[in-house]
């Protein structure tokens, strides 16, 4: 079975070294703290949706033109 997962190195050429900003809701911020304290394995479906929304916002900010 082949492992087709990409490494971090595969993505480095897609990004520049720059600051990005996103606005996180109170629930999103709380989700980040909860995930840090308890890990990904302790997430509920709602927790996963909130974390996904944070990741989506970060991805959008990273991919936007400076």
Residue frames as a rotation matrix with the C-alpha (Angstrom) as fourth column:
UNK 1
0.583 0.813 0.000 0.00
0.813 -0.583 0.000 0.00
0.000 0.000 -1.000 0.00
UNK 2
-0.309 -0.708 0.635 1.45
0.731 -0.604 -0.318 3.32
0.609 0.366 0.704 -1.08
UNK 3
0.080 0.260 -0.962 1.60
0.829 -0.553 -0.081 6.33
-0.554 -0.791 -0.259 1.23
UNK 4
-0.099 -0.041 0.994 0.58
0.858 -0.510 0.065 9.35
0.505 0.859 0.086 -0.87
UNK 5
0.760 0.389 -0.521 0.44
0.624 -0.660 0.418 11.85
-0.181 -0.643 -0.744 1.98
UNK 6
0.419 -0.594 0.687 2.27
0.268 -0.642 -0.718 15.08
0.867 0.485 -0.110 1.35
UNK 7
-0.083 -0.550 -0.831 4.85
0.995 -0.007 -0.096 16.45
0.047 -0.835 0.548 3.74
UNK 8
0.545 0.198 -0.815 5.14
0.430 -0.900 0.070 19.98
-0.719 -0.389 -0.576 5.08
UNK 9
-0.489 -0.836 -0.249 7.94
0.114 -0.344 0.932 20.53
-0.865 0.427 0.263 2.56
UNK 10
-0.558 0.342 0.756 5.44
0.828 0.285 0.483 19.93
-0.050 0.895 -0.442 -0.27
UNK 11
0.509 0.859 0.051 3.49
0.855 -0.512 0.079 23.04
0.094 0.003 -0.996 0.84
UNK 12
0.047 -0.549 -0.834 6.28
0.623 -0.637 0.455 25.49
-0.781 -0.541 0.312 1.64
UNK 13
-0.849 -0.417 0.324 6.51
0.500 -0.438 0.747 26.79
-0.169 0.797 0.581 -1.92
UNK 14
-0.136 0.907 0.399 2.84
0.804 -0.134 0.579 27.84
0.578 0.399 -0.711 -1.72
UNK 15
0.802 0.463 -0.378 3.32
0.595 -0.560 0.576 30.36
0.055 -0.687 -0.725 1.09
UNK 16
0.070 -0.747 0.661 5.34
0.144 -0.648 -0.748 33.47
0.987 0.147 0.062 1.81
UNK 17
-0.374 -0.250 -0.893 6.77
0.912 0.073 -0.403 34.42
0.166 -0.965 0.201 5.16
UNK 18
-0.663 0.248 0.706 4.32
-0.130 -0.967 0.217 37.14
0.737 0.052 0.674 6.25
UNK 19
-0.906 0.419 0.059 1.91
-0.055 0.024 -0.998 37.96
-0.420 -0.908 0.001 9.04
UNK 20
-0.576 0.817 0.026 -1.76
0.176 0.093 0.980 37.09
0.798 0.569 -0.198 8.63
UNK 21
-0.891 0.367 0.266 -4.79
-0.392 -0.330 -0.859 38.09
-0.228 -0.869 0.438 10.69
UNK 22
-0.520 0.817 -0.248 -8.17
0.279 0.438 0.855 36.47
0.807 0.375 -0.456 11.19
UNK 23
-0.420 0.500 0.757 -11.14
-0.860 -0.486 -0.156 37.36
0.290 -0.717 0.634 13.37
UNK 24
-0.724 0.168 -0.669 -12.20
0.232 0.973 -0.008 34.48
0.650 -0.161 -0.743 15.62
UNK 25
0.274 0.892 0.359 -15.51
-0.336 -0.261 0.905 34.34
0.901 -0.369 0.228 17.44
UNK 26
-0.004 -0.203 0.979 -15.61
-1.000 -0.025 -0.010 33.68
0.027 -0.979 -0.203 21.17
UNK 27
0.800 0.363 0.478 -16.64
-0.391 0.919 -0.043 30.06
-0.455 -0.152 0.877 20.50
UNK 28
0.815 -0.552 -0.177 -13.79
0.064 0.390 -0.919 29.58
0.576 0.737 0.353 18.02
UNK 29
-0.022 -0.843 0.537 -11.27
-0.682 -0.380 -0.625 30.95
0.731 -0.380 -0.567 20.51
UNK 30
0.225 0.192 0.955 -12.64
-0.911 0.390 0.136 28.69
-0.347 -0.900 0.263 23.26
UNK 31
0.986 0.169 0.013 -12.39
-0.148 0.893 -0.424 25.73
-0.083 0.416 0.906 20.86
UNK 32
0.384 -0.920 -0.081 -8.70
-0.242 -0.016 -0.970 26.44
0.891 0.392 -0.229 20.28
UNK 33
-0.241 -0.464 0.852 -8.06
-0.929 -0.145 -0.341 26.44
0.282 -0.874 -0.396 24.04
UNK 34
0.532 0.522 0.667 -10.10
-0.689 0.725 -0.018 23.25
-0.493 -0.449 0.745 24.57
UNK 35
0.939 -0.212 -0.272 -8.29
-0.062 0.672 -0.738 21.48
0.339 0.710 0.617 21.73
UNK 36
0.031 -0.979 0.202 -4.93
-0.526 -0.188 -0.830 22.49
0.850 -0.081 -0.520 23.16
UNK 37
-0.197 -0.075 0.978 -5.88
-0.979 0.074 -0.191 21.24
-0.058 -0.994 -0.088 26.63
UNK 38
0.230 0.469 0.853 -7.58
-0.520 0.800 -0.300 17.96
-0.823 -0.374 0.428 25.66
UNK 39
-0.743 -0.641 0.194 -6.33
-0.166 0.457 0.874 17.12
-0.648 0.617 -0.446 22.16
UNK 40
-0.603 0.458 -0.653 -8.05
-0.778 -0.157 0.608 16.21
0.175 0.875 0.451 18.92
UNK 41
-0.779 0.263 -0.569 -9.31
0.165 0.962 0.218 12.85
0.605 0.076 -0.793 20.17
UNK 42
-0.712 0.509 -0.484 -11.60
0.564 0.004 -0.826 14.53
-0.419 -0.861 -0.290 22.74
UNK 43
-0.891 0.313 -0.329 -13.53
-0.417 -0.851 0.320 16.52
-0.180 0.422 0.889 20.13
UNK 44
-0.117 0.927 0.357 -17.27
0.281 0.376 -0.883 16.30
-0.953 -0.003 -0.304 19.61
UNK 45
-0.044 0.178 0.983 -18.83
0.997 0.076 0.031 16.78
-0.069 0.981 -0.181 16.18
UNK 46
0.905 0.407 0.124 -19.60
0.410 -0.912 0.001 20.42
0.113 0.050 -0.992 17.05
UNK 47
0.493 -0.819 -0.296 -16.04
-0.047 -0.364 0.930 20.95
-0.869 -0.444 -0.217 18.28
UNK 48
-0.298 -0.621 0.725 -14.76
0.674 0.401 0.621 19.58
-0.676 0.673 0.299 14.98
UNK 49
0.398 0.518 0.757 -17.01
0.893 -0.408 -0.191 21.95
0.209 0.752 -0.625 13.02
UNK 50
0.968 -0.060 -0.242 -15.71
0.038 -0.924 0.381 24.94
-0.247 -0.378 -0.892 15.01
UNK 51
0.124 -0.992 0.023 -12.09
0.045 0.029 0.999 23.91
-0.991 -0.123 0.048 14.56
UNK 52
-0.158 -0.115 0.981 -12.68
0.930 0.316 0.187 23.36
-0.331 0.942 0.057 10.84
UNK 53
0.796 0.494 0.348 -14.08
0.582 -0.784 -0.217 26.89
0.166 0.375 -0.912 10.56
UNK 54
0.682 -0.648 -0.340 -10.92
-0.207 -0.616 0.760 28.27
-0.702 -0.447 -0.554 12.17
UNK 55
-0.239 -0.804 0.545 -8.74
0.380 0.439 0.814 26.28
-0.894 0.401 0.201 9.78
UNK 56
0.218 0.414 0.884 -10.84
0.975 -0.049 -0.218 27.45
-0.047 0.909 -0.415 6.83
UNK 57
0.985 0.130 -0.116 -10.40
0.137 -0.989 0.049 31.10
-0.109 -0.064 -0.992 7.89
UNK 58
0.296 -0.950 -0.096 -6.66
-0.197 -0.159 0.967 30.61
-0.935 -0.268 -0.234 8.28
UNK 59
-0.214 -0.350 0.912 -6.40
0.752 0.536 0.382 28.93
-0.623 0.768 0.148 4.87
UNK 60
0.634 0.529 0.565 -8.30
0.766 -0.530 -0.363 31.79
0.107 0.663 -0.741 3.23
UNK 61
0.906 -0.328 -0.269 -6.04
-0.197 -0.886 0.419 34.37
-0.376 -0.326 -0.867 4.90
UNK 62
0.003 -0.953 0.302 -2.89
0.074 0.302 0.951 32.45
-0.997 0.019 0.072 3.90
UNK 63
-0.206 -0.070 0.976 -4.00
0.891 0.398 0.216 32.14
-0.404 0.915 -0.019 0.27
UNK 64
0.834 0.551 -0.025 -5.11
0.495 -0.768 -0.406 35.76
-0.242 0.327 -0.914 -0.11
UNK 65
0.224 -0.744 0.629 -2.82
0.686 -0.338 -0.645 38.15
0.693 0.576 0.435 -1.93
UNK 66
-0.213 -0.372 -0.903 -0.83
0.927 -0.369 -0.066 40.47
-0.309 -0.852 0.424 0.35
